[in-house]
Amino acid sequence: MISEDFKVIVHKSYNSDADYKQSVLGLPENYKEIKTLEDLLSINYKHVSVNDQLRGNLITKLKSQQFPYSGIIGYDEDIVPSLNRAILSAHDMLLVGQIGQAKTKIAETVAKNLLSPIPIVEGSITNDIPTLIPESELVSLLNDKEITRSRPEFYVSTETEDKIRNNRLDTKIVWIDGPSRYKYLLATPDISVKDLVGQIDAIKIAKRGVEIYNMESYSPGQLLLARHGVFCIDELPVLDPRKQVALLSVLQEGIYTTGSYPVIFKPNTRIIATANPIDYTHSGKIIEPLYDRMKSHIITRYPKKVYDEMMIMVQEAKISNSRNVVLPIFILRTLAEITRIARDHPEINHEKGVSVRMSIHSLEILISEAERVRGIINNIKAVPRFSDIYSIRQTSKFELSEIDDSHENRINILDAIISDAIKKVCAQYVTNVPPERLMNLKNEFKINKAFHVSQDISGSAKNPKSYESQVNKFSSLREIMDIVINNISQDQKHFEESLLENAINVDTSKDTKDPEYLSSVTELVLEGLRFTDPPILDRKEGIYAHA
């Protein structure tokens, strides 16, 4: 193809209106069919900036009454409106909150849900969009001629320029979505300015014999690797002032240079940073100019409602064999209450906080404990019980502030919290039981003496020591269990409605006839009968007896 043909093709594409329908903002309906530079030019593709994509796609979701941040739970009243305002205003954001408040998940979700796929040259690590190359420069590349640059601005990498020179209109294009343009950086003391903005690569200079000011000598940093996407800087205050300064021109003008390198870089990146409240308020942790240029500061928090904490747990927990697990809702509620009580405990460090991850990891370990003790050995479903609950000692992470922060003290406080949580949960389910049933059960315990509970005792009636066999000796206990199971079912129904409202696709169907599930309910009922007024039962070393 002669050079004049390239010139005509590029000129027509750059100077004509987009010739395609959009499925979402900036995305052609038939984008999967657009695989080469020629395809891209033929539709007169027009790139939509990150700010416009975020704003436009948010507006579309709000108009259609779609929740813009799937997976973010319990923030509808305050944090979600703040996010919406920041995105509509094209603000870079600083999310301030304690550990485990979904700060980085928010940043990732913004990229996932509100960024449209974009076309880049295949293999490009800096998300090079070929139609952002100035018209004259793209024509020169297609004709394999030297580029005369009017200003030292980075548009695409030298590797991409070489691909266009070699492949011309057949240069391969791939479309990358929002999650692929989400860049996460944990701020640590060893992060350097070069890590952020790139560097002149001495090895490239030596190997290729290029001049120091040639584009080929430059290796991109994190900012350019996050181009056309969302750049999450976790724990921003950890960066020392010199490194924070490197972000200033990006936030103020959308450009930066690297050292004495005479090239302008435009990352076209939305920056969402996070900070802990302690660091955020500490003088000098975030330099004042950067603090000012992070235009929206959004304060996060822990879930206010127990259902929110429970939904986060089932959404985030990694369960290896979910089909072989039955998760009673009262176990979920107990784990949530343990975390919530810990957050308000007078001897636990409130500044450090108690993460939602404690609930999530405790759920995972509790399921594994049920598998370890009963499920695997007996080839039955894993159903957690209260007698398994102390396995969460290994996942319950918090710091003490008023007393010595020793392992022994933490365990003692956790055990007391567990007891309080179980008592609170039992009071919710072991309720509206007729007084005469309670009296009948009390009399039955006088006759049958005791009920033995243990992690090792299975639920099946084949075992004479099983929970089912023991329950059969107490007709009133069976009647009380039926009332409690009905209470549990009502709570389960409301919880499933909340899951549906939050578009959480988790199978919560339960086999209420499963012996292991009934064994878990049995422990709930027996514990609840310890807290009636007056108490019906007393417990000592795994034996429930007449109080």
C-alpha positions as CSV (number, residue, x, y, z in Angstrom):
1,M,0.0,0.0,0.0
2,I,1.4,3.4,-0.9
3,S,2.0,6.1,1.7
4,E,-0.8,8.3,0.3
5,D,-3.3,5.5,1.1
6,F,-2.2,5.3,4.7
7,K,-2.5,9.1,5.0
8,V,-6.1,9.0,3.6
9,I,-7.2,6.2,5.8
10,V,-5.9,7.7,9.0
11,H,-7.1,11.2,8.1
12,K,-10.6,10.0,7.4
13,S,-10.7,8.0,10.6
14,Y,-9.4,10.8,12.8
15,N,-11.6,13.5,11.3
16,S,-14.9,11.6,11.0
17,D,-17.6,10.8,13.6
18,A,-17.6,7.4,15.2
19,D,-19.2,4.9,12.9
20,Y,-20.6,2.4,15.4
21,K,-23.3,1.8,18.0
22,Q,-22.2,1.6,21.6
23,S,-23.2,-1.2,23.9
24,V,-21.7,0.7,26.9
25,L,-20.0,4.1,26.8
26,G,-17.1,4.0,24.4
27,L,-17.5,0.4,23.4
28,P,-18.7,-0.7,19.9
29,E,-21.4,-3.3,19.9
30,N,-19.3,-5.5,17.7
31,Y,-16.0,-4.9,19.5
32,K,-15.2,-8.6,19.5
33,E,-15.0,-8.5,15.7
34,I,-12.4,-5.6,15.8
35,K,-9.1,-7.3,15.9
36,T,-6.7,-5.2,13.9
37,L,-5.6,-1.6,13.6
38,E,-7.4,-1.5,10.2
39,D,-10.6,-2.6,11.8
40,L,-10.3,0.1,14.4
41,L,-9.6,2.8,11.9
42,S,-12.5,1.7,9.7
43,I,-15.1,2.4,12.4
44,N,-13.5,5.8,13.2
45,Y,-12.9,4.7,16.8
46,K,-13.0,7.4,19.4
47,H,-11.5,6.7,22.8
48,V,-13.4,7.8,25.9
49,S,-11.3,8.9,28.8
50,V,-11.2,7.2,32.2
51,N,-13.1,10.1,33.8
52,D,-15.8,10.1,31.2
53,Q,-16.1,6.3,31.3
54,L,-16.5,6.3,35.1
55,R,-19.0,9.2,35.1
56,G,-21.0,8.0,32.0
57,N,-21.3,4.4,33.1
58,L,-22.3,5.5,36.6
59,I,-25.0,7.7,35.2
60,T,-26.3,4.8,33.1
61,K,-26.5,2.5,36.1
62,L,-28.2,5.1,38.3
63,K,-30.8,5.8,35.6
64,S,-31.6,2.2,35.3
65,Q,-31.5,1.8,39.1
66,Q,-28.7,-0.7,39.1
67,F,-26.4,-0.8,42.1
68,P,-23.0,0.5,40.8
69,Y,-20.8,-1.4,43.2
70,S,-21.7,-5.1,43.3
71,G,-20.1,-6.8,46.2
72,I,-20.0,-3.7,48.4
73,I,-22.4,-4.3,51.3
74,G,-23.9,-2.1,53.9
75,Y,-22.6,1.3,52.7
76,D,-25.8,2.4,50.9
77,E,-26.7,5.2,53.3
78,D,-23.4,7.1,53.4
79,I,-20.3,5.7,51.6
80,V,-22.0,4.9,48.3
81,P,-23.4,8.4,47.9
82,S,-20.0,9.8,48.7
83,L,-18.4,7.5,46.0
84,N,-21.1,8.6,43.5
85,R,-20.4,12.3,44.2
86,A,-16.7,11.8,43.8
87,I,-17.0,9.9,40.5
88,L,-19.5,12.4,39.1
89,S,-17.0,15.2,40.0
90,A,-14.1,13.3,38.5
91,H,-12.3,13.3,41.8
92,D,-9.3,11.3,42.9
93,M,-10.2,9.7,46.2
94,L,-8.6,9.0,49.6
95,L,-10.5,6.3,51.5
96,V,-9.8,6.5,55.2
97,G,-10.7,3.7,57.5
98,Q,-9.5,0.9,59.8
99,I,-8.4,-2.5,58.6
100,G,-11.0,-4.7,56.9
101,Q,-13.4,-1.9,55.8
102,A,-13.4,-2.8,52.1
103,K,-11.3,0.1,51.0
104,T,-9.2,-1.7,48.4
105,K,-12.3,-3.7,47.4
106,I,-14.1,-0.4,46.6
107,A,-11.3,0.7,44.3
108,E,-11.3,-2.7,42.6
109,T,-15.1,-2.6,42.2
110,V,-15.0,0.8,40.7
111,A,-12.7,-0.4,38.0
112,K,-14.6,-3.7,37.5
113,N,-18.1,-2.1,37.2
114,L,-17.6,1.3,35.7
115,L,-14.7,1.0,33.1
116,S,-15.6,0.1,29.5
117,P,-13.2,-2.3,27.6
118,I,-10.6,-0.4,25.5
119,P,-8.6,-1.5,22.4
120,I,-4.8,-1.8,22.9
121,V,-2.0,-3.1,20.8
122,E,-1.5,-6.8,21.7
123,G,1.2,-7.3,24.2
124,S,1.4,-3.7,25.3
125,I,2.1,-3.4,29.0
126,T,1.3,0.3,29.1
127,N,-2.2,-0.1,27.6
128,D,-1.2,1.5,24.3
129,I,-4.2,2.7,22.3
130,P,-3.0,3.2,18.7
131,T,-5.6,5.8,17.8
132,L,-4.3,8.1,20.5
133,I,-1.1,8.5,18.5
134,P,-1.2,11.9,16.7
135,E,-2.3,11.6,13.1
136,S,1.0,12.6,11.5
137,E,2.9,10.3,13.8
138,L,0.7,7.3,13.1
139,V,1.0,7.9,9.3
140,S,4.8,8.0,9.7
141,L,4.8,4.7,11.6
142,L,2.6,3.0,9.0
143,N,5.1,4.2,6.3
144,D,8.1,3.2,8.5
145,K,9.5,6.7,8.5
146,E,11.1,8.7,11.3
147,I,8.7,10.6,13.5
148,T,9.1,14.3,13.8
149,R,7.6,15.1,17.2
150,S,6.3,18.6,17.9
151,R,6.6,18.0,21.6
152,P,8.2,15.4,23.8
153,E,5.1,13.5,24.8
154,F,4.7,9.8,25.4
155,Y,1.8,8.3,23.5
156,V,2.8,4.6,23.0
157,S,5.9,2.6,23.9
158,T,8.7,2.1,21.4
159,E,7.7,-1.6,21.4
160,T,4.2,-0.7,20.1
161,E,5.7,1.7,17.6
162,D,7.9,-1.1,16.2
163,K,4.8,-3.4,16.0
164,I,3.0,-0.8,13.9
165,R,6.0,-0.3,11.7
166,N,6.3,-4.0,11.1
167,N,2.6,-5.0,10.8
168,R,1.0,-1.8,9.6
169,L,-2.7,-2.1,9.4
170,D,-2.5,-5.7,10.4
171,T,-1.3,-4.8,13.8
172,K,-3.2,-6.9,16.3
173,I,-5.7,-5.3,18.7
174,V,-7.1,-6.8,21.9
175,W,-9.8,-5.4,24.1
176,I,-9.1,-5.2,27.8
177,D,-11.8,-4.7,30.5
178,G,-11.9,-2.7,33.7
179,P,-10.4,-5.4,36.0
180,S,-7.4,-5.8,33.7
181,R,-6.8,-2.0,34.1
182,Y,-6.9,-2.1,37.9
183,K,-3.5,-1.6,39.3
184,Y,-2.8,-2.3,43.0
185,L,0.3,-1.0,44.8
186,L,0.9,-1.6,48.5
187,A,2.9,1.4,49.8
188,T,6.0,0.1,51.6
189,P,9.1,1.8,52.7
190,D,11.1,0.2,49.9
191,I,9.0,1.7,47.1
192,S,11.1,4.1,45.1
193,V,10.3,7.1,43.0
194,K,11.6,5.1,40.0
195,D,9.0,2.4,40.9
196,L,6.3,5.0,40.6
197,V,7.3,7.1,37.6
198,G,9.8,4.8,35.8
199,Q,13.5,5.2,35.0
200,I,16.2,5.6,32.4
201,D,17.3,1.9,32.0
202,A,21.0,1.7,31.8
203,I,20.8,-1.9,30.6
204,K,18.7,-0.9,27.7
205,I,21.2,1.9,26.9
206,A,24.1,-0.6,27.0
207,K,22.4,-3.4,25.0
208,R,20.8,-1.3,22.3
209,G,23.3,1.5,22.2
210,V,20.5,4.1,22.4
211,E,20.9,7.6,23.6
212,I,19.9,8.4,27.2
213,Y,17.1,10.7,26.0
214,N,15.7,8.2,23.5
215,M,12.3,6.7,24.3
216,E,13.9,3.3,24.0
217,S,16.0,3.9,27.2
218,Y,12.9,4.4,29.3
219,S,11.3,1.7,31.5
220,P,7.8,2.5,32.7
221,G,6.8,2.8,36.4
222,Q,3.6,1.9,38.1
223,L,1.8,5.1,37.0
224,L,2.2,4.3,33.4
225,L,1.4,0.6,33.9
226,A,-2.0,1.8,35.3
227,R,-2.7,3.9,32.3
228,H,-6.4,4.3,31.2
229,G,-7.4,2.6,34.5
230,V,-7.7,2.8,38.2
231,F,-4.5,3.0,40.3
232,C,-5.0,1.9,44.0
233,I,-2.3,3.0,46.3
234,D,-2.9,1.1,49.6
235,E,-1.7,2.8,52.8
236,L,-0.6,6.1,51.1
237,P,0.9,7.6,54.2
238,V,3.6,5.0,54.3
239,L,5.2,6.6,51.2
240,D,7.8,9.1,52.4
241,P,7.4,12.7,51.3
242,R,9.8,12.5,48.3
243,K,7.8,9.7,46.8
244,Q,4.5,11.5,47.5
245,V,5.7,14.5,45.6
246,A,6.0,12.3,42.5
247,L,2.2,12.0,42.5
248,L,1.5,15.7,42.7
249,S,1.7,16.7,39.0
250,V,-0.4,13.6,38.1
251,L,-3.2,14.7,40.5
252,Q,-3.0,18.4,39.6
253,E,-2.3,18.3,35.8
254,G,-2.6,14.7,34.8
255,I,1.0,14.6,33.6
256,Y,4.5,13.9,35.0
257,T,8.1,13.7,33.9
258,T,10.7,11.4,35.3
259,G,13.9,13.1,36.6
260,S,15.6,15.0,33.9
261,Y,14.0,12.9,31.2
262,P,12.4,15.4,28.8
263,V,9.2,13.5,28.0
264,I,5.7,14.3,29.2
265,F,3.6,11.3,30.4
266,K,-0.2,11.4,30.7
267,P,-1.3,8.3,32.6
268,N,-5.1,9.2,32.3
269,T,-5.5,7.3,35.5
270,R,-7.9,7.6,38.4
271,I,-6.1,7.4,41.6
272,I,-7.9,5.9,44.7
273,A,-5.6,5.8,47.7
274,T,-6.3,4.4,51.2
275,A,-5.1,5.4,54.7
276,N,-5.6,4.3,58.2
277,P,-7.2,6.9,60.5
278,I,-4.1,6.9,62.7
279,D,-1.8,7.8,59.8
280,Y,-4.3,10.1,58.2
281,T,-4.5,12.4,61.2
282,H,-0.8,12.2,62.2
283,S,0.9,15.4,61.2
284,G,3.3,15.0,58.3
285,K,2.1,11.5,57.3
286,I,0.5,12.8,54.1
287,I,2.2,16.0,52.7
288,E,-0.1,18.9,52.6
289,P,-0.1,19.5,48.8
290,L,-1.0,15.9,48.2
291,Y,-3.6,15.8,51.0
292,D,-5.2,18.8,49.3
293,R,-5.1,17.3,45.8
294,M,-6.8,14.1,46.8
295,K,-10.1,16.0,46.2
296,S,-12.6,13.6,47.9
297,H,-11.8,12.1,51.3
298,I,-14.3,9.4,52.2
299,I,-14.4,7.9,55.7
300,T,-15.3,4.2,55.7
301,R,-16.6,2.1,58.6
302,Y,-17.5,-1.4,59.7
303,P,-20.9,-2.8,58.9
304,K,-23.7,-1.4,61.1
305,K,-26.1,-4.3,60.7
306,V,-25.5,-7.9,61.7
307,Y,-27.0,-9.1,58.4
308,D,-24.5,-7.0,56.5
309,E,-21.6,-8.7,58.3
310,M,-23.2,-12.1,57.6
311,M,-23.6,-11.3,53.9
312,I,-20.0,-10.2,53.6
313,M,-18.9,-13.5,55.3
314,V,-20.8,-15.8,52.9
315,Q,-19.8,-13.6,49.9
316,E,-16.0,-13.6,50.7
317,A,-15.4,-16.9,52.4
318,K,-13.5,-19.5,50.3
319,I,-15.2,-22.9,50.8
320,S,-13.5,-25.7,49.0
321,N,-16.4,-28.2,48.9
322,S,-19.5,-26.0,49.3
323,R,-21.9,-28.8,48.1
324,N,-20.9,-30.9,51.1
325,V,-21.3,-28.1,53.6
326,V,-24.5,-27.0,55.5
327,L,-24.1,-23.7,57.2
328,P,-26.7,-23.0,59.9
329,I,-27.7,-19.3,60.0
330,F,-27.3,-19.2,63.7
331,I,-23.6,-20.2,63.3
332,L,-23.2,-17.3,60.9
333,R,-24.9,-14.9,63.2
334,T,-22.7,-16.1,66.2
335,L,-19.5,-15.4,64.2
336,A,-20.8,-12.0,63.2
337,E,-21.7,-11.2,66.8
338,I,-18.3,-12.3,68.1
339,T,-16.6,-9.8,65.8
340,R,-19.1,-7.1,66.6
341,I,-18.7,-7.6,70.4
342,A,-14.9,-7.5,69.9
343,R,-15.1,-4.1,68.2
344,D,-16.8,-2.6,71.2
345,H,-14.8,-4.5,73.9
346,P,-13.2,-2.0,76.4
347,E,-9.9,-3.9,76.5
348,I,-9.5,-4.3,72.7
349,N,-7.6,-1.6,70.8
350,H,-10.2,0.5,69.0
351,E,-7.7,2.4,67.0
352,K,-6.4,-0.8,65.3
353,G,-10.0,-2.1,64.9
354,V,-11.3,-5.6,64.3
355,S,-11.5,-6.5,60.7
356,V,-14.4,-8.1,58.9
357,R,-11.7,-10.6,57.8
358,M,-11.8,-12.0,61.3
359,S,-15.4,-13.1,60.6
360,I,-14.6,-14.4,57.2
361,H,-11.5,-16.4,58.2
362,S,-13.3,-17.7,61.3
363,L,-16.1,-19.0,59.1
364,E,-13.6,-20.8,56.9
365,I,-11.8,-22.4,59.8
366,L,-15.0,-23.4,61.5
367,I,-16.2,-25.2,58.4
368,S,-12.8,-26.9,58.1
369,E,-13.0,-28.0,61.8
370,A,-16.4,-29.6,61.1
371,E,-14.8,-31.4,58.1
372,R,-11.8,-32.4,60.1
373,V,-13.6,-33.8,63.2
374,R,-16.7,-35.4,61.6
375,G,-17.2,-34.8,57.9
376,I,-14.1,-36.5,56.4
377,I,-13.9,-39.5,58.8
378,N,-17.6,-40.3,58.6
379,N,-18.2,-39.3,55.0
380,I,-21.0,-37.0,56.0
381,K,-21.7,-33.3,55.4
382,A,-19.7,-30.7,57.3
383,V,-22.1,-28.8,59.6
384,P,-20.4,-26.5,62.2
385,R,-21.7,-26.6,65.8
386,F,-21.1,-24.5,69.0
387,S,-18.8,-27.3,70.2
388,D,-16.5,-26.5,67.3
389,I,-16.4,-22.8,68.0
390,Y,-13.1,-22.6,69.9
391,S,-11.2,-23.5,66.7
392,I,-11.6,-19.8,65.8
393,R,-8.9,-18.9,68.3
394,Q,-6.4,-19.2,65.4
395,T,-8.2,-16.7,63.2
396,S,-9.4,-14.2,65.8
397,K,-7.0,-11.3,65.4
398,F,-7.1,-8.2,67.6
399,E,-4.8,-6.2,69.9
400,L,-5.3,-5.4,73.5
401,S,-4.9,-1.9,74.8
402,E,-5.8,-1.7,78.5
403,I,-4.0,-4.9,79.7
404,D,-0.9,-6.8,78.6
405,D,-1.3,-7.9,75.0
406,S,-0.3,-11.5,75.7
407,H,-1.5,-14.6,73.9
408,E,-3.1,-15.8,77.2
409,N,-5.0,-12.6,77.8
410,R,-6.2,-12.5,74.2
411,I,-7.6,-16.1,74.5
412,N,-9.3,-15.4,77.8
413,I,-11.0,-12.3,76.3
414,L,-12.0,-14.1,73.1
415,D,-13.5,-17.0,75.1
416,A,-15.6,-14.6,77.1
417,I,-16.7,-12.9,73.9
418,I,-17.6,-16.2,72.4
419,S,-19.8,-17.0,75.5
420,D,-21.5,-13.6,75.3
421,A,-22.2,-14.1,71.5
422,I,-23.6,-17.5,72.0
423,K,-25.9,-16.3,74.8
424,K,-27.1,-13.4,72.6
425,V,-27.8,-15.6,69.6
426,C,-29.6,-18.3,71.7
427,A,-31.9,-15.6,73.1
428,Q,-33.0,-14.8,69.6
429,Y,-33.9,-18.4,68.6
430,V,-34.8,-20.1,71.8
431,T,-37.9,-18.0,72.3
432,N,-41.7,-18.2,72.5
433,V,-41.5,-21.7,74.0
434,P,-44.6,-22.4,76.1
435,P,-43.7,-22.5,79.9
436,E,-45.4,-25.9,80.2
437,R,-42.9,-27.4,77.6
438,L,-40.0,-26.0,79.6
439,M,-41.4,-27.6,82.8
440,N,-41.9,-30.9,81.1
441,L,-38.3,-30.9,79.8
442,K,-37.1,-30.0,83.3
443,N,-38.9,-33.1,84.7
444,E,-37.5,-35.3,81.8
445,F,-34.0,-34.2,82.7
446,K,-34.6,-35.3,86.3
447,I,-35.4,-38.7,85.0
448,N,-32.9,-39.1,82.1
449,K,-30.2,-37.2,84.0
450,A,-27.9,-35.9,81.3
451,F,-27.3,-35.0,77.6
452,H,-23.7,-35.5,76.4
453,V,-22.3,-33.2,73.7
454,S,-19.0,-33.4,71.9
455,Q,-17.4,-32.6,68.6
456,D,-16.7,-36.3,68.1
457,I,-20.3,-37.4,68.5
458,S,-22.1,-37.8,65.2
459,G,-25.7,-37.0,64.5
460,S,-26.7,-40.4,63.1
461,A,-29.2,-42.6,65.0
462,K,-27.0,-45.6,64.2
463,N,-24.8,-44.6,67.0
464,P,-26.5,-45.1,70.5
465,K,-24.6,-42.1,71.8
466,S,-25.6,-39.9,68.8
467,Y,-27.4,-36.7,69.3
468,E,-30.5,-38.1,67.6
469,S,-30.5,-41.2,69.9
470,Q,-30.3,-38.9,72.9
471,V,-33.0,-36.5,71.7
472,N,-35.3,-39.5,71.3
473,K,-35.2,-39.9,75.1
474,F,-36.6,-36.4,75.6
475,S,-40.0,-35.9,74.0
476,S,-40.3,-32.3,75.3
477,L,-36.8,-31.5,73.9
478,R,-38.0,-32.7,70.4
479,E,-41.1,-30.4,70.7
480,I,-38.9,-27.4,71.7
481,M,-36.5,-28.1,68.9
482,D,-39.5,-27.9,66.4
483,I,-40.3,-24.4,67.7
484,V,-36.7,-23.3,67.4
485,I,-36.3,-24.7,63.9
486,N,-39.3,-22.7,62.9
487,N,-37.7,-19.6,64.3
488,I,-34.5,-20.4,62.5
489,S,-36.4,-20.9,59.2
490,Q,-38.0,-17.4,59.5
491,D,-34.6,-15.8,60.1
492,Q,-33.2,-17.9,57.1
493,K,-36.0,-16.6,54.9
494,H,-35.2,-12.9,55.8
495,F,-31.5,-13.5,55.3
496,E,-32.1,-15.0,51.8
497,E,-34.2,-12.0,50.9
498,S,-31.2,-9.7,51.9
499,L,-28.9,-11.9,49.8
500,L,-31.2,-11.5,46.8
501,E,-31.4,-7.7,47.2
502,N,-27.7,-7.5,47.2
503,A,-27.3,-9.8,44.2
504,I,-25.2,-12.3,46.2
505,N,-25.5,-15.6,44.4
506,V,-24.9,-18.1,47.3
507,D,-26.8,-21.4,47.7
508,T,-28.4,-21.1,51.1
509,S,-30.8,-24.1,50.7
510,K,-30.7,-26.3,53.8
511,D,-31.6,-29.9,54.5
512,T,-33.3,-29.4,57.9
513,K,-33.7,-33.2,58.2
514,D,-29.9,-33.9,57.9
515,P,-28.8,-35.5,61.2
516,E,-25.7,-33.2,61.4
517,Y,-27.8,-30.1,60.9
518,L,-30.2,-31.3,63.7
519,S,-27.2,-31.9,65.9
520,S,-26.1,-28.4,65.5
521,V,-29.6,-27.2,66.3
522,T,-29.6,-29.4,69.4
523,E,-26.5,-27.7,70.7
524,L,-28.2,-24.3,70.1
525,V,-31.3,-25.4,72.0
526,L,-29.4,-26.9,74.9
527,E,-27.3,-23.7,75.2
528,G,-30.4,-21.6,75.1
529,L,-32.0,-23.5,78.0
530,R,-29.0,-22.5,80.2
531,F,-30.1,-18.9,79.8
532,T,-33.8,-19.1,80.6
533,D,-35.1,-17.4,83.8
534,P,-34.8,-19.5,85.8
535,P,-32.3,-21.8,83.9
536,I,-33.6,-25.2,82.8
537,L,-30.2,-26.7,82.3
538,D,-26.6,-26.4,83.5
539,R,-23.5,-27.5,81.6
540,K,-20.3,-28.9,82.9
541,E,-17.5,-30.5,80.8
542,G,-19.8,-31.3,77.8
543,I,-22.7,-32.6,79.9
544,Y,-26.0,-30.8,80.1
545,A,-28.0,-31.7,83.2
546,H,-30.9,-30.4,85.3
547,A,-30.1,-27.0,86.7
